[in-house]
Amino acid sequence: MNDIPPNQPTGVTLTDEVFTTPVAYILLDATYLVIGINQKAADADFRVGDRLTDCLEEDAKSSFLQLADASGKGTFESSYNQKGRLEFHVSPIAEATRTQLWAFDLSELR
């Protein structure tokens, strides 16, 4: 288990609005390492230090890499660490070496 508070992971500070939003927020570095999460993402078992591509289903991993390498925005579905079903929204941010994701829990909708 990761003992780093989710709002202060490895020096990345999230705004209060992002930290408390009711949607999981995940910030990745250029190697797709999770470097920032909000409380909702922590509650969904996302952890700072995880490599996103190691925690996705194979098909979803391919979809994510295509999105990240191309436009840097789009959506895909996957479980995370083989738990639940999530819809991920990938979007670029001003700092080109980072990627942000918003994750919506689909398991409650099915």
C-alpha positions as CSV (number, residue, x, y, z in Angstrom):
1,M,0.0,0.0,0.0
2,N,1.2,3.5,-0.8
3,D,1.7,5.7,2.2
4,I,2.1,8.9,0.2
5,P,-1.0,11.2,0.7
6,P,-2.8,11.2,-2.7
7,N,-2.9,15.0,-2.8
8,Q,0.9,15.3,-2.4
9,P,2.4,12.5,-4.4
10,T,6.1,12.9,-5.3
11,G,5.9,16.7,-5.3
12,V,2.9,17.0,-7.6
13,T,0.3,19.2,-5.9
14,L,-3.3,19.2,-7.3
15,T,-5.7,22.1,-7.0
16,D,-8.4,21.8,-4.4
17,E,-11.0,21.6,-7.2
18,V,-9.3,18.6,-8.9
19,F,-8.5,16.9,-5.6
20,T,-12.1,17.0,-4.4
21,T,-14.0,16.4,-7.7
22,P,-16.3,13.4,-7.7
23,V,-14.5,11.9,-10.7
24,A,-11.2,10.0,-10.5
25,Y,-8.3,12.1,-11.8
26,I,-5.0,10.5,-12.7
27,L,-1.8,12.5,-13.8
28,L,0.9,10.6,-15.7
29,D,4.5,11.4,-16.5
30,A,6.0,10.7,-20.0
31,T,6.5,7.0,-19.2
32,Y,2.9,6.6,-18.0
33,L,3.9,6.4,-14.4
34,V,1.1,7.7,-12.1
35,I,2.5,10.8,-10.4
36,G,-0.7,12.4,-9.1
37,I,-4.2,11.3,-8.1
38,N,-7.2,12.8,-6.4
39,Q,-9.2,11.3,-3.6
40,K,-11.7,9.6,-5.8
41,A,-8.9,7.9,-7.7
42,A,-7.3,6.8,-4.4
43,D,-10.7,5.4,-3.4
44,A,-10.8,3.4,-6.6
45,D,-7.3,1.9,-5.8
46,F,-5.2,4.0,-8.1
47,R,-1.8,4.4,-6.6
48,V,1.0,6.8,-7.1
49,G,4.0,4.9,-8.5
50,D,1.8,2.4,-10.6
51,R,2.6,2.3,-14.3
52,L,-0.8,2.7,-16.0
53,T,0.1,0.5,-18.9
54,D,0.9,-2.4,-16.4
55,C,-2.6,-2.1,-14.9
56,L,-4.8,-2.1,-17.9
57,E,-6.2,-5.0,-20.0
58,E,-4.1,-5.7,-23.1
59,D,-6.7,-4.3,-25.6
60,A,-7.1,-1.2,-23.5
61,K,-3.4,-0.8,-23.2
62,S,-3.1,-0.7,-27.0
63,S,-6.0,1.8,-27.3
64,F,-4.5,4.1,-24.6
65,L,-1.0,4.1,-26.3
66,Q,-2.5,4.9,-29.6
67,L,-4.4,7.8,-28.1
68,A,-1.5,9.1,-26.1
69,D,0.9,8.9,-29.1
70,A,-1.5,10.5,-31.6
71,S,-3.7,13.3,-30.5
72,G,-3.4,12.8,-26.8
73,K,-7.2,12.8,-26.3
74,G,-10.0,10.3,-26.6
75,T,-11.7,7.6,-24.5
76,F,-11.3,3.9,-23.9
77,E,-12.7,1.3,-21.4
78,S,-10.8,-1.0,-19.2
79,S,-10.6,-2.5,-15.7
80,Y,-7.8,-1.3,-13.6
81,N,-5.8,-4.0,-11.8
82,Q,-8.6,-6.4,-12.8
83,K,-11.2,-4.5,-10.7
84,G,-14.4,-2.8,-11.9
85,R,-15.0,-1.3,-15.3
86,L,-13.9,2.2,-16.0
87,E,-14.3,4.6,-18.9
88,F,-11.1,6.7,-19.2
89,H,-11.0,10.1,-20.8
90,V,-7.5,11.0,-22.0
91,S,-6.7,14.7,-22.5
92,P,-3.5,16.6,-23.0
93,I,-2.3,19.3,-20.7
94,A,0.0,22.3,-21.3
95,E,3.1,20.4,-20.1
96,A,3.7,18.1,-23.1
97,T,5.5,15.5,-20.9
98,R,2.4,14.7,-18.9
99,T,-1.0,13.1,-19.6
100,Q,-4.1,13.5,-17.6
101,L,-7.0,11.0,-17.4
102,W,-10.4,11.2,-15.9
103,A,-11.9,7.8,-15.0
104,F,-15.6,7.1,-14.7
105,D,-16.9,4.0,-12.9
106,L,-19.1,2.1,-15.4
107,S,-19.8,-0.9,-13.1
108,E,-22.6,1.1,-11.3
109,L,-24.3,1.8,-14.7
110,R,-24.5,-1.8,-15.9
